[in-house]
Amino acid sequence: MKKVAYFTGISFLITLLIACADTTKKEKPTLDTNKEEIKELATVKEDIFDLRNDSIIFNSATIENFDKDGNSQTVFWLDAKKDTILRFYRKYDANKKLIGAEYYEVGDIEPSRDTVYTNSEGKKVEASLREGKISWKSTITTDKNGNPVLKTYENSKGEYRGIDSLYFDDQNREIKGFYENSKGKRYGIKTYKYTKSDENGNWMERNMFVNDTLRQKHVRMLQYHE
C-alpha cells in the first residue's frame, strides 16, 4: 500500500496539472477570421526548469496527447533524469464525457484508478479509488468559462483536507494559485507571467513566482492535428 503522503502528492499533481481534460486546454483564443481555422492540439510537451543562483536546472516534464476533438487521452510524467515515473490514461464514455482514468507509477503491474462524476450540486468530482472505494476526492467549482477556480479536498471519511484556489485571466490562463490546508495554513502563493505564445494564442513560455520570487520557467512545445 502506498504511503498516504506520497499518494496525496500524486493526487495533487494530477489535479493541479492535468487531472481533467478542462485544465490543460485553458487557453481559448479569439479566432481571427483572417486566418485559417485554429487547429486542435495533438501533443503538448512541457519542460519545467528550476531557476537557482543564475542557473537553469531541468526539474521535470509532462507529455500530453489529445484526440482530434481536443480531448486529453494520455499523460506521461518525466523526472529530473527524464525517466518516465507516471503513465496516465483517461477514460471516456460513448458520448466522449470524461468518466475516469487509470495510471501506473514505477513498478506497478496493476493500475491505480480515478473516477469522475457529477454530484448532487452539479459540480464535477474527481476521486481516487483504492480497492474500489474512494480514498481521496476533490470537488471542483468552475467560473463561467469552465475554469476550475476552487478545488475542495476530502479524505475517505469525508473530512475536509484543504483547498486549491486558482485565478485565470481573460484568455483562460492560470495566473495565480495557492493551497490552504484543513487548519487554514496557506502555502506559497504561485503567480505566472506569460512571455511567449504561438500564432494560435496558446502559451509556449511562462515564468512561475512563489511569493513574488522567481522560481521556475515552463517551456511548452506544441504540435497540432493536421
GROMACS elastic network, one bead per residue, 0.5 to 0.9 nm:
[ bonds ]
;  ai    aj funct       b0    kb
    1     4     6  0.88171   500
    2     5     6  0.85167   500
    2     6     6  0.69318   500
    2     7     6  0.63062   500
    3     6     6  0.53742   500
    3     7     6  0.60739   500
    3     8     6  0.85279   500
    4     8     6  0.59444   500
    4     9     6  0.85121   500
    5     8     6  0.50650   500
    5     9     6  0.61983   500
    5    10     6  0.87503   500
    6     9     6  0.50240   500
    6    10     6  0.63198   500
    6    11     6  0.85918   500
    7    10     6  0.51846   500
    7    11     6  0.61576   500
    7    12     6  0.86660   500
    8    12     6  0.61330   500
    8    13     6  0.85129   500
    8   136     6  0.80441   500
    9    12     6  0.51328   500
    9    13     6  0.61024   500
    9    14     6  0.86382   500
   10    14     6  0.61854   500
   10    15     6  0.86415   500
   11    14     6  0.52259   500
   11    15     6  0.62271   500
   11    16     6  0.84683   500
   11    19     6  0.84464   500
   11   128     6  0.75517   500
   11   136     6  0.80101   500
   11   137     6  0.86764   500
   12    15     6  0.51407   500
   12    16     6  0.57362   500
   12    17     6  0.82282   500
   12    19     6  0.86802   500
   13    16     6  0.52875   500
   13    17     6  0.59197   500
   13    18     6  0.77885   500
   13    19     6  0.78939   500
   14    17     6  0.55803   500
   14    18     6  0.54029   500
   14    20     6  0.82078   500
   15    18     6  0.58258   500
   15    20     6  0.70932   500
   15    23     6  0.84973   500
   15   126     6  0.81706   500
   15   138     6  0.81256   500
   15   151     6  0.85848   500
   16    19     6  0.66823   500
   16    23     6  0.80646   500
   16   164     6  0.83448   500
   17    20     6  0.85910   500
   17    23     6  0.69650   500
   17    24     6  0.70412   500
   18    21     6  0.67356   500
   18    22     6  0.80270   500
   18    23     6  0.56939   500
   18    24     6  0.56659   500
   18    64     6  0.87834   500
   18    72     6  0.87962   500
   18    75     6  0.80920   500
   19    22     6  0.84481   500
   19    23     6  0.71620   500
   19    24     6  0.85645   500
   19   101     6  0.89911   500
   19   126     6  0.78769   500
   20    23     6  0.58749   500
   20    24     6  0.76943   500
   20    72     6  0.80980   500
   20    90     6  0.85397   500
   20    98     6  0.77085   500
   20   100     6  0.87704   500
   20   116     6  0.85936   500
   20   126     6  0.81128   500
   21    24     6  0.61864   500
   21    25     6  0.71454   500
   21    70     6  0.85279   500
   21    71     6  0.61751   500
   21    72     6  0.54024   500
   21    73     6  0.84793   500
   21    90     6  0.87032   500
   21    98     6  0.75676   500
   22    25     6  0.58669   500
   22    26     6  0.66444   500
   22    71     6  0.86345   500
   22    72     6  0.86923   500
   22   146     6  0.74696   500
   22   147     6  0.71760   500
   22   148     6  0.80799   500
   23    26     6  0.56849   500
   23   147     6  0.71083   500
   23   148     6  0.72490   500
   24    27     6  0.83625   500
   24    64     6  0.87954   500
   24    72     6  0.81096   500
   25    28     6  0.76438   500
   25    41     6  0.86446   500
   25    70     6  0.80985   500
   25    71     6  0.89880   500
   25    72     6  0.87480   500
   25   172     6  0.88907   500
   25   173     6  0.89530   500
   25   202     6  0.86988   500
   26   147     6  0.71987   500
   26   168     6  0.89084   500
   26   171     6  0.78375   500
   26   172     6  0.52329   500
   26   173     6  0.55631   500
   26   174     6  0.76470   500
   26   202     6  0.87489   500
   27   171     6  0.56128   500
   27   172     6  0.50908   500
   27   173     6  0.57148   500
   27   201     6  0.73322   500
   27   202     6  0.60022   500
   27   203     6  0.78297   500
   28    31     6  0.88299   500
   28   171     6  0.60292   500
   28   172     6  0.64098   500
   28   173     6  0.86453   500
   28   201     6  0.78763   500
   28   202     6  0.80633   500
   29    32     6  0.89132   500
   29   171     6  0.63113   500
   29   172     6  0.85522   500
   29   200     6  0.69579   500
   29   201     6  0.53792   500
   29   202     6  0.73230   500
   30   171     6  0.85115   500
   30   200     6  0.87898   500
   30   201     6  0.80261   500
   31    34     6  0.87132   500
   31    35     6  0.79700   500
   31    36     6  0.89189   500
   31    37     6  0.73398   500
   31    38     6  0.70933   500
   31   200     6  0.82647   500
   32    35     6  0.55704   500
   32    36     6  0.79985   500
   32    37     6  0.81389   500
   32    38     6  0.87495   500
   33    36     6  0.73279   500
   33    37     6  0.78165   500
   35    38     6  0.81037   500
   36    39     6  0.85345   500
   38   200     6  0.62614   500
   39    42     6  0.89212   500
   39    68     6  0.88489   500
   39   200     6  0.80896   500
   39   224     6  0.60703   500
   39   225     6  0.63371   500
   39   226     6  0.72992   500
   40    66     6  0.82420   500
   40    67     6  0.82379   500
   40    68     6  0.62020   500
   40    69     6  0.70812   500
   40    70     6  0.58400   500
   40   223     6  0.88319   500
   40   224     6  0.56761   500
   40   225     6  0.57614   500
   40   226     6  0.84139   500
   41    44     6  0.73234   500
   41    65     6  0.81537   500
   41    66     6  0.64514   500
   41    67     6  0.80542   500
   41    68     6  0.76887   500
   41    70     6  0.65799   500
   41   222     6  0.70360   500
   41   223     6  0.59987   500
   41   225     6  0.60766   500
   42    64     6  0.83042   500
   42    65     6  0.57057   500
   42    67     6  0.64147   500
   42    68     6  0.70967   500
   42    70     6  0.77792   500
   42    72     6  0.89257   500
   42   222     6  0.76924   500
   42   223     6  0.54446   500
   42   225     6  0.51725   500
   42   226     6  0.88840   500
   43    63     6  0.70451   500
   43    64     6  0.55937   500
   43    66     6  0.61475   500
   43   221     6  0.80889   500
   43   222     6  0.59904   500
   43   223     6  0.51129   500
   43   224     6  0.67967   500
   43   225     6  0.85587   500
   44    62     6  0.79471   500
   44    63     6  0.57678   500
   44    64     6  0.51996   500
   44    65     6  0.65931   500
   44    66     6  0.84350   500
   44   220     6  0.65335   500
   44   221     6  0.58648   500
   44   223     6  0.65521   500
   44   224     6  0.89286   500
   45    61     6  0.71188   500
   45    62     6  0.57239   500
   45    64     6  0.64075   500
   45    65     6  0.88015   500
   45   219     6  0.81717   500
   45   220     6  0.54548   500
   45   221     6  0.51930   500
   45   222     6  0.66837   500
   45   223     6  0.87626   500
   46    60     6  0.85297   500
   46    61     6  0.54153   500
   46    62     6  0.53046   500
   46    63     6  0.64966   500
   46    64     6  0.85186   500
   46   204     6  0.86674   500
   46   218     6  0.66592   500
   46   219     6  0.55552   500
   46   221     6  0.65281   500
   46   222     6  0.87661   500
   47    58     6  0.75055   500
   47    59     6  0.77531   500
   47    60     6  0.61709   500
   47    62     6  0.68051   500
   47    63     6  0.88795   500
   47   217     6  0.82769   500
   47   218     6  0.57403   500
   47   219     6  0.52051   500
   47   220     6  0.63329   500
   47   221     6  0.84931   500
   48    57     6  0.85815   500
   48    58     6  0.62385   500
   48    59     6  0.54845   500
   48    60     6  0.53552   500
   48    61     6  0.58116   500
   48    62     6  0.86364   500
   48   216     6  0.68393   500
   48   217     6  0.59834   500
   48   219     6  0.65905   500
   48   220     6  0.88962   500
   49    56     6  0.60708   500
   49    57     6  0.52390   500
   49    59     6  0.51284   500
   49    60     6  0.72533   500
   49    61     6  0.89030   500
   49   215     6  0.85783   500
   49   216     6  0.54520   500
   49   217     6  0.51616   500
   49   218     6  0.63262   500
   49   219     6  0.82217   500
   50    55     6  0.79822   500
   50    56     6  0.58009   500
   50    57     6  0.50367   500
   50    58     6  0.62928   500
   50    59     6  0.60381   500
   50   215     6  0.60319   500
   50   217     6  0.66042   500
   50   218     6  0.89745   500
   51    54     6  0.65930   500
   51    55     6  0.56866   500
   51    57     6  0.64324   500
   51   214     6  0.73505   500
   51   215     6  0.53423   500
   51   216     6  0.53502   500
   51   217     6  0.71545   500
   52    55     6  0.50814   500
   52    56     6  0.65888   500
   52    57     6  0.75931   500
   52   215     6  0.73992   500
   52   216     6  0.87345   500
   53    56     6  0.85263   500
   56   216     6  0.85418   500
   56   217     6  0.84170   500
   57    80     6  0.88835   500
   58    61     6  0.85266   500
   58    80     6  0.61710   500
   58    81     6  0.86217   500
   59    78     6  0.89448   500
   59    79     6  0.67723   500
   59    81     6  0.84160   500
   59    82     6  0.89044   500
   60    77     6  0.74624   500
   60    78     6  0.55155   500
   60    81     6  0.79969   500
   60    82     6  0.69776   500
   61    76     6  0.82585   500
   61    77     6  0.58933   500
   61    78     6  0.50382   500
   61    79     6  0.67249   500
   61    80     6  0.80660   500
   61    82     6  0.75529   500
   62    75     6  0.67339   500
   62    76     6  0.55111   500
   62    78     6  0.61081   500
   63    74     6  0.80957   500
   63    75     6  0.55466   500
   63    76     6  0.51695   500
   63    77     6  0.67150   500
   63    78     6  0.82709   500
   64    72     6  0.69984   500
   64    73     6  0.74687   500
   64    74     6  0.57046   500
   64    76     6  0.65619   500
   64    77     6  0.89646   500
   65    71     6  0.85015   500
   65    72     6  0.59095   500
   65    73     6  0.56637   500
   65    74     6  0.53744   500
   65    75     6  0.65484   500
   66    69     6  0.77334   500
   66    70     6  0.56192   500
   66    71     6  0.52817   500
   66    73     6  0.53557   500
   66    74     6  0.73698   500
   66   225     6  0.89372   500
   67    70     6  0.54780   500
   67    71     6  0.54675   500
   67    72     6  0.66189   500
   67    73     6  0.67116   500
   67   225     6  0.82927   500
   68    71     6  0.74149   500
   68   225     6  0.65010   500
   71    96     6  0.81058   500
   71    98     6  0.86670   500
   72    75     6  0.79775   500
   72    89     6  0.88373   500
   72    90     6  0.71411   500
   73    88     6  0.83926   500
   73    89     6  0.60615   500
   73    90     6  0.53012   500
   73    91     6  0.77427   500
   74    87     6  0.74709   500
   74    88     6  0.55207   500
   74    90     6  0.61974   500
   75    86     6  0.81194   500
   75    87     6  0.60579   500
   75    89     6  0.66615   500
   75    90     6  0.84931   500
   76    84     6  0.66506   500
   76    85     6  0.76927   500
   76    86     6  0.57612   500
   76    88     6  0.61792   500
   76    89     6  0.89210   500
   77    82     6  0.86658   500
   77    83     6  0.82148   500
   77    84     6  0.56399   500
   77    85     6  0.57607   500
   77    86     6  0.51181   500
   77    87     6  0.66492   500
   77    88     6  0.84155   500
   78    81     6  0.75408   500
   78    83     6  0.51568   500
   78    85     6  0.57334   500
   78    86     6  0.73505   500
   79    83     6  0.55599   500
   79    84     6  0.65716   500
   79    85     6  0.65196   500
   80    83     6  0.74781   500
   81    84     6  0.88469   500
   82    85     6  0.88004   500
   84    87     6  0.74336   500
   84   105     6  0.87178   500
   84   106     6  0.78131   500
   85   104     6  0.82222   500
   85   105     6  0.57355   500
   85   106     6  0.53779   500
   86   103     6  0.68725   500
   86   104     6  0.56254   500
   86   106     6  0.65757   500
   87   102     6  0.83755   500
   87   103     6  0.53605   500
   87   104     6  0.51699   500
   87   105     6  0.66526   500
   87   106     6  0.87446   500
   88   101     6  0.69919   500
   88   102     6  0.59791   500
   88   104     6  0.66210   500
   88   105     6  0.88951   500
   89   100     6  0.87232   500
   89   101     6  0.54327   500
   89   102     6  0.52638   500
   89   103     6  0.60312   500
   89   104     6  0.88600   500
   90    98     6  0.72910   500
   90    99     6  0.79874   500
   90   100     6  0.60258   500
   90   102     6  0.65320   500
   90   103     6  0.85596   500
   91    96     6  0.86755   500
   91    97     6  0.84142   500
   91    98     6  0.60062   500
   91    99     6  0.57572   500
   91   100     6  0.50572   500
   91   101     6  0.51013   500
   91   102     6  0.76678   500
   91   115     6  0.88693   500
   92    95     6  0.75258   500
   92    96     6  0.50595   500
   92    97     6  0.51723   500
   92    99     6  0.53358   500
   92   100     6  0.70384   500
   92   101     6  0.85292   500
   93    96     6  0.51785   500
   93    97     6  0.54381   500
   93    98     6  0.67023   500
   93    99     6  0.65644   500
   94    97     6  0.74283   500
   95    98     6  0.89339   500
   96    99     6  0.88034   500
   98   101     6  0.84386   500
   98   115     6  0.88509   500
   98   116     6  0.67937   500
   98   117     6  0.84574   500
   99   114     6  0.85353   500
   99   115     6  0.58494   500
   99   117     6  0.64409   500
  100   113     6  0.74112   500
  100   114     6  0.51537   500
  100   117     6  0.82166   500
  100   126     6  0.78836   500
  100   127     6  0.85186   500
  101   112     6  0.84370   500
  101   113     6  0.57944   500
  101   114     6  0.50618   500
  101   115     6  0.64523   500
  101   116     6  0.82520   500
  102   111     6  0.57319   500
  102   112     6  0.56555   500
  102   114     6  0.62898   500
  102   115     6  0.88850   500
  103   110     6  0.88208   500
  103   111     6  0.52534   500
  103   112     6  0.53655   500
  103   113     6  0.64437   500
  103   114     6  0.82992   500
  104   107     6  0.79592   500
  104   108     6  0.56749   500
  104   109     6  0.76698   500
  104   110     6  0.73010   500
  104   112     6  0.63845   500
  105   108     6  0.55575   500
  105   109     6  0.89308   500
  105   111     6  0.79457   500
  105   112     6  0.83927   500
  106   109     6  0.89596   500
  108   111     6  0.65717   500
  108   112     6  0.85819   500
  112   128     6  0.79839   500
  112   129     6  0.71777   500
  112   130     6  0.73934   500
  113   127     6  0.87039   500
  113   128     6  0.61869   500
  113   129     6  0.55117   500
  113   130     6  0.74933   500
  113   132     6  0.85818   500
  114   126     6  0.69978   500
  114   127     6  0.54948   500
  114   129     6  0.55925   500
  114   130     6  0.89297   500
  114   134     6  0.86947   500
  115   125     6  0.81524   500
  115   126     6  0.59390   500
  115   127     6  0.53035   500
  115   128     6  0.64926   500
  115   129     6  0.72627   500
  115   134     6  0.88036   500
  116   124     6  0.70038   500
  116   125     6  0.56265   500
  116   127     6  0.63497   500
  116   128     6  0.89865   500
  117   123     6  0.83190   500
  117   124     6  0.58031   500
  117   125     6  0.53616   500
  117   126     6  0.68066   500
  117   127     6  0.84258   500
  118   121     6  0.77857   500
  118   122     6  0.55840   500
  118   123     6  0.53601   500
  118   125     6  0.58650   500
  118   126     6  0.88890   500
  119   122     6  0.53489   500
  119   123     6  0.55365   500
  119   124     6  0.64999   500
  119   125     6  0.66866   500
  119   139     6  0.85302   500
  120   123     6  0.74574   500
  121   124     6  0.89068   500
  123   139     6  0.67264   500
  123   140     6  0.60942   500
  123   141     6  0.64000   500
  123   142     6  0.82318   500
  124   138     6  0.84911   500
  124   139     6  0.60537   500
  124   140     6  0.54591   500
  124   141     6  0.75554   500
  124   142     6  0.89322   500
  125   137     6  0.68187   500
  125   138     6  0.57099   500
  125   140     6  0.61349   500
  126   136     6  0.85633   500
  126   137     6  0.55673   500
  126   138     6  0.53662   500
  126   139     6  0.65990   500
  126   140     6  0.79457   500
  127   134     6  0.61673   500
  127   135     6  0.73838   500
  127   136     6  0.56916   500
  127   138     6  0.63754   500
  127   139     6  0.85938   500
  128   133     6  0.82104   500
  128   134     6  0.57457   500
  128   135     6  0.57655   500
  128   136     6  0.52747   500
  128   137     6  0.61146   500
  129   132     6  0.55793   500
  129   133     6  0.51858   500
  129   135     6  0.55626   500
  129   136     6  0.73362   500
  129   137     6  0.88902   500
  130   133     6  0.53024   500
  130   134     6  0.62925   500
  130   135     6  0.59412   500
  130   136     6  0.89681   500
  131   134     6  0.84271   500
  133   156     6  0.80844   500
  134   137     6  0.71291   500
  134   155     6  0.81216   500
  134   156     6  0.57622   500
  135   154     6  0.86565   500
  135   155     6  0.59117   500
  135   157     6  0.81366   500
  136   153     6  0.73388   500
  136   154     6  0.59195   500
  136   156     6  0.55285   500
  136   157     6  0.88581   500
  136   158     6  0.85745   500
  137   152     6  0.81258   500
  137   153     6  0.57020   500
  137   154     6  0.54573   500
  137   155     6  0.65037   500
  137   156     6  0.78302   500
  137   158     6  0.87340   500
  138   151     6  0.57528   500
  138   152     6  0.51790   500
  138   154     6  0.64296   500
  138   155     6  0.89931   500
  138   163     6  0.85631   500
  139   150     6  0.80668   500
  139   151     6  0.55019   500
  139   152     6  0.51020   500
  139   153     6  0.65965   500
  139   154     6  0.83571   500
  140   148     6  0.61190   500
  140   149     6  0.76046   500
  140   150     6  0.58010   500
  140   152     6  0.65756   500
  141   146     6  0.86832   500
  141   147     6  0.82707   500
  141   148     6  0.57639   500
  141   149     6  0.59743   500
  141   150     6  0.50495   500
  141   151     6  0.64177   500
  141   152     6  0.83127   500
  142   145     6  0.74878   500
  142   146     6  0.51122   500
  142   147     6  0.50945   500
  142   149     6  0.53451   500
  142   150     6  0.68743   500
  142   151     6  0.89613   500
  143   146     6  0.52911   500
  143   147     6  0.54623   500
  143   148     6  0.67433   500
  143   149     6  0.63769   500
  144   147     6  0.74983   500
  145   172     6  0.76231   500
  146   149     6  0.86949   500
  146   172     6  0.89831   500
  147   166     6  0.87375   500
  147   167     6  0.86278   500
  147   168     6  0.74936   500
  147   172     6  0.69911   500
  147   173     6  0.88447   500
  147   174     6  0.87842   500
  148   151     6  0.70726   500
  148   165     6  0.85471   500
  148   166     6  0.69993   500
  148   167     6  0.85275   500
  149   164     6  0.80079   500
  149   165     6  0.57892   500
  149   167     6  0.60018   500
  149   168     6  0.78060   500
  149   177     6  0.88725   500
  150   163     6  0.68759   500
  150   164     6  0.57560   500
  150   166     6  0.61494   500
  150   167     6  0.88548   500
  151   162     6  0.84544   500
  151   163     6  0.54119   500
  151   164     6  0.50586   500
  151   165     6  0.66269   500
  151   166     6  0.84193   500
  152   160     6  0.76536   500
  152   161     6  0.76828   500
  152   162     6  0.61133   500
  152   164     6  0.67150   500
  152   165     6  0.87598   500
  153   158     6  0.89057   500
  153   159     6  0.83498   500
  153   160     6  0.60579   500
  153   161     6  0.51899   500
  153   162     6  0.53964   500
  153   163     6  0.58995   500
  153   164     6  0.82760   500
  153   182     6  0.89669   500
  154   157     6  0.75767   500
  154   158     6  0.52796   500
  154   159     6  0.51783   500
  154   161     6  0.51395   500
  154   162     6  0.74712   500
  155   158     6  0.53383   500
  155   159     6  0.55193   500
  155   160     6  0.69226   500
  155   161     6  0.66912   500
  156   159     6  0.73849   500
  157   160     6  0.89396   500
  158   161     6  0.89170   500
  160   163     6  0.87052   500
  160   181     6  0.88168   500
  160   182     6  0.61507   500
  161   180     6  0.88004   500
  161   181     6  0.60159   500
  161   183     6  0.83439   500
  162   179     6  0.72782   500
  162   180     6  0.54520   500
  162   183     6  0.78249   500
  162   184     6  0.77380   500
  163   178     6  0.82856   500
  163   179     6  0.57339   500
  163   180     6  0.53738   500
  163   181     6  0.65085   500
  163   182     6  0.78568   500
  164   177     6  0.70061   500
  164   178     6  0.57630   500
  164   180     6  0.65201   500
  164   181     6  0.88175   500
  165   176     6  0.82912   500
  165   177     6  0.54411   500
  165   178     6  0.55363   500
  165   179     6  0.64887   500
  165   180     6  0.80983   500
  166   174     6  0.69366   500
  166   175     6  0.77840   500
  166   176     6  0.58094   500
  166   178     6  0.68368   500
  166   179     6  0.89913   500
  167   172     6  0.89399   500
  167   173     6  0.83145   500
  167   174     6  0.57782   500
  167   175     6  0.57619   500
  167   176     6  0.50624   500
  167   177     6  0.61720   500
  168   171     6  0.76311   500
  168   172     6  0.53164   500
  168   173     6  0.51766   500
  168   175     6  0.53439   500
  168   176     6  0.70667   500
  169   172     6  0.52537   500
  169   173     6  0.55096   500
  169   174     6  0.66327   500
  169   175     6  0.64291   500
  170   173     6  0.74666   500
  171   174     6  0.89168   500
  171   201     6  0.86983   500
  172   175     6  0.89150   500
  173   194     6  0.88784   500
  173   203     6  0.85467   500
  174   177     6  0.77562   500
  174   191     6  0.82584   500
  174   192     6  0.71258   500
  175   190     6  0.81182   500
  175   191     6  0.53885   500
  175   193     6  0.69513   500
  175   194     6  0.85377   500
  176   189     6  0.71971   500
  176   190     6  0.55262   500
  176   192     6  0.62436   500
  177   188     6  0.87801   500
  177   189     6  0.59422   500
  177   190     6  0.52576   500
  177   191     6  0.65119   500
  177   192     6  0.89596   500
  178   186     6  0.70193   500
  178   187     6  0.63588   500
  178   188     6  0.63613   500
  178   190     6  0.61458   500
  178   191     6  0.88734   500
  179   185     6  0.84268   500
  179   186     6  0.59274   500
  179   187     6  0.56244   500
  179   188     6  0.75751   500
  179   189     6  0.77872   500
  180   183     6  0.78915   500
  180   184     6  0.57568   500
  180   185     6  0.53933   500
  180   187     6  0.61197   500
  181   184     6  0.54018   500
  181   185     6  0.54476   500
  181   186     6  0.65891   500
  181   187     6  0.81102   500
  182   185     6  0.74191   500
  183   186     6  0.89007   500
  186   189     6  0.80450   500
  188   210     6  0.57914   500
  188   211     6  0.58234   500
  189   209     6  0.79985   500
  189   210     6  0.55017   500
  189   211     6  0.52347   500
  189   212     6  0.80266   500
  190   208     6  0.66386   500
  190   209     6  0.55081   500
  190   211     6  0.64678   500
  190   212     6  0.78426   500
  191   207     6  0.82934   500
  191   208     6  0.57739   500
  191   209     6  0.51601   500
  191   210     6  0.65563   500
  191   211     6  0.78789   500
  191   212     6  0.74424   500
  192   206     6  0.64861   500
  192   207     6  0.56054   500
  192   209     6  0.62757   500
  193   205     6  0.87806   500
  193   206     6  0.54458   500
  193   207     6  0.52147   500
  193   208     6  0.66512   500
  193   209     6  0.81470   500
  194   197     6  0.79055   500
  194   203     6  0.70068   500
  194   204     6  0.81785   500
  194   205     6  0.61485   500
  194   207     6  0.64758   500
  194   208     6  0.89383   500
  195   203     6  0.79510   500
  195   204     6  0.78361   500
  195   205     6  0.55728   500
  195   206     6  0.53438   500
  195   207     6  0.74910   500
  196   202     6  0.87277   500
  196   203     6  0.59272   500
  196   204     6  0.53480   500
  196   206     6  0.70032   500
  197   200     6  0.77377   500
  197   201     6  0.56032   500
  197   202     6  0.53710   500
  197   205     6  0.69248   500
  198   201     6  0.54261   500
  198   202     6  0.56425   500
  198   203     6  0.63712   500
  198   204     6  0.65600   500
  198   222     6  0.86227   500
  199   202     6  0.75618   500
  200   203     6  0.88256   500
  202   222     6  0.84861   500
  203   206     6  0.75266   500
  203   219     6  0.87590   500
  203   220     6  0.74684   500
  204   218     6  0.80266   500
  204   219     6  0.57076   500
  204   221     6  0.66226   500
  204   222     6  0.76316   500
  205   217     6  0.73188   500
  205   218     6  0.56309   500
  205   220     6  0.62246   500
  206   216     6  0.85968   500
  206   217     6  0.59748   500
  206   218     6  0.53420   500
  206   219     6  0.67870   500
  206   220     6  0.89207   500
  207   214     6  0.71083   500
  207   215     6  0.77326   500
  207   216     6  0.58606   500
  207   218     6  0.62225   500
  207   219     6  0.89221   500
  208   212     6  0.89188   500
  208   213     6  0.83901   500
  208   214     6  0.60566   500
  208   215     6  0.59059   500
  208   216     6  0.50504   500
  208   217     6  0.61383   500
  208   218     6  0.75561   500
  209   212     6  0.52335   500
  209   215     6  0.54044   500
  209   216     6  0.69707   500
  210   213     6  0.52061   500
  210   214     6  0.64974   500
  210   215     6  0.64504   500
  210   216     6  0.89148   500
  211   214     6  0.84913   500
  214   217     6  0.84701   500
